[in-house]
Amino acid sequence: MNAAVLHPVIALLCGTAILIWPRILNYIVAAYLILVGVTGIIARAA
């Protein structure tokens, strides 16, 4: 899946989860930042 498609989908899922479970905000932000970092590294390495 292309990073241009992956990032908005992840953001939408995270935003929805934050609305439903506000306590999970820290974990969602951390997971999102890790995924963005990993996809950025992979995209530059390929």
Long-range contacts (C-beta under 8 A, 24 or more apart in sequence): 3-39, 3-40, 3-43, 6-39, 7-36, 7-39, 10-35, 10-36
